[in-house]
C-alpha cells in the first residue's frame, strides 16, 4: 500500500506563510480592533487610516525598491521635511504657483536620490553611512533655507483637493497612495528594471558577471526613492497644511519598519511593495488601536517595537526552515 502524499507539502506551507504572513497578521489585527471598538467597522474611519498612512506609504514604495536591491535609504525622512518646506515656500499662498511648486519639489527629491545613488554606485560607499550622512546634511539645509521656522503658505485649493472625499467616502490622498503603490508593484514585477533589483539583491557578484548594469540600476532605484520621498513630503503638507522644518524627522524609521514588516530584508533579493503596504497598515492600525485603548505615546512606541521584533523573528525562522 503506497503512502498518501500530503495535500499540501510542508515547503508549500512555508512559502505561503513567507509570502502572506503579514497579510494574515493584518486581518487578525483588524478583527481584534473591530472587537474592541466599532470604529474599525466604519468605512469612514478605515479610509481615514489610509489617509493617515499616505505620506509614509508613498515614501516607503521607493525605499522598498532600494532595499530589494540590497541597499537602504535613511535620508527619506529628511527629504520629506525639505520638500514639504520647499513646496510651501514656492506656493506662497497662490494657487497659480502650485504646478511650478510641484515640479520643482519633485526635481529636488529626485536630485537628492540621484546623488545618493551615484555616490553609492561609483564610490562603493556603505548605503547606511552615506544616506545617514545625507540626512544630516539635508536637515541642515532645511534649517538654513527656512531660517529655523515654518516658512511658506500652502496655496488655496492644494489641501482641499487632496482632502476631498470621492463619493463622500474615499479621500483623494488615500487614492494617491494606492496609485503610487500600484505603479510601484508594476515596476517591481513587470519590468526588466524590477527583475534586475531582485537579481542584484540576491547576488550582486553573479549579477555583475551576468552583465547586469548594476550601477545604473542602483542609481535609478535611489532616484525613485528620492522622487517618492518628495511625493511623501507634499502628501504630508497636504494632510497637515504646515511646512514644519522637522515634519519628516523620525519618519524614516516608520518607513523602514513598514518595509521590513512587509518581508523586504536588509539583505536584499526578496520582499515587495504589496508586503510593505500591509506592513504599514499593521503599524497604523496598531497605533490607532492603542490610542483608542488609551495607552500613552511611550506605550505606543513599545507596541511598535514589539511588532517589528516579532515580525523579524518570524521571517528569520521561516528563512531557517526553508
Residue, then its C-alpha position, 0 to 999 in steps of 0.5 A: x500500500x503506497x503512502x498518501x502524499x500530503x495535500x499540501x507539502x510542508x515547503x508549500x506551507x512555508x512559502x505561503x506563510x513567507x509570502x502572506x504572513x503579514x497579510x494574515x497578521x493584518x486581518x487578525x489585527x483588524x478583527x481584534x480592533x473591530x472587537x474592541x471598538x466599532x470604529x474599525x467597522x466604519x468605512x469612514x474611519x478605515x479610509x481615514x487610516x489610509x489617509x493617515x498612512x499616505x505620506x509614509x506609504x508613498x515614501x516607503x514604495x521607493x525605499x522598498x525598491x532600494x532595499x530589494x536591491x540590497x541597499x537602504x535609504x535613511x535620508x527619506x525622512x529628511x527629504x520629506x521635511x525639505x520638500x514639504x518646506x520647499x513646496x510651501x515656500x514656492x506656493x506662497x499662498x497662490x494657487x497659480x504657483x502650485x504646478x511650478x511648486x510641484x515640479x520643482x519639489x519633485x526635481x529636488x527629491x529626485x536630485x537628492x536620490x540621484x546623488x545618493x545613488x551615484x555616490x553609492x554606485x561609483x564610490x562603493x560607499x556603505x548605503x547606511x553611512x552615506x544616506x545617514x550622512x545625507x540626512x544630516x546634511x539635508x536637515x541642515x539645509x532645511x534649517x538654513x533655507x527656512x531660517x529655523x521656522x515654518x516658512x511658506x503658505x500652502x496655496x488655496x485649493x492644494x489641501x482641499x483637493x487632496x482632502x476631498x472625499x470621492x463619493x463622500x467616502x474615499x479621500x483623494x490622498x488615500x487614492x494617491x497612495x494606492x496609485x503610487x503603490x500600484x505603479x510601484x508593484x508594476x515596476x517591481x514585477x513587470x519590468x526588466x528594471x524590477x527583475x534586475x533589483x531582485x537579481x542584484x539583491x540576491x547576488x550582486x557578484x553573479x549579477x555583475x558577471x551576468x552583465x547586469x548594469x548594476x550601477x545604473x540600476x542602483x542609481x535609478x532605484x535611489x532616484x525613485x526613492x528620492x522622487x517618492x520621498x518628495x511625493x511623501x513630503x507634499x502628501x504630508x503638507x497636504x494632510x497637515x497644511x504646515x511646512x514644519x522644518x522637522x515634519x519628516x524627522x523620525x519618519x524614516x524609521x516608520x518607513x523602514x519598519x513598514x518595509x521590513x514588516x512587509x518581508x523586504x530584508x536588509x539583505x536584499x533579493x526578496x520582499x515587495x511593495x504589496x508586503x510593505x503596504x500591509x506592513x504599514x497598515x499593521x503599524x497604523x492600525x496598531x497605533x490607532x488601536x492603542x490610542x483608542x485603548x488609551x495607552x500613552x505615546x511611550x506605550x505606543x512606541x513599545x507596541x511598535x517595537x514589539x511588532x517589528x521584533x516579532x515580525x523579524x523573528x518570524x521571517x528569520x525562522x521561516x528563512x531557517x526552515x526553508 
